[in-house]
Amino acid sequence: MFFRKPQEERVHSLPARWTDVEGVDPFLAISAGRAHFRVEDLVALVSLVQELKSREV
């Protein structure tokens, strides 16, 4: 999502999922607060941890 603040030339952006532009997230609706993490976020976290571990060696 892109937006411009009033009286500014610069264009700002942020992920659409941080807003209500796309509507209710199906995962949040179905989990109803019972799940703390999404599968896609956990997979991304695993990738990040693996990358960081490989840099240590």
Secondary structure, 3 states (H helix, E strand, C coil): CEEECCCCCCEEECCHHHCCCCCCCHHHHHHCCCCCCCHHHHHHHHHHHHHHHHHHC
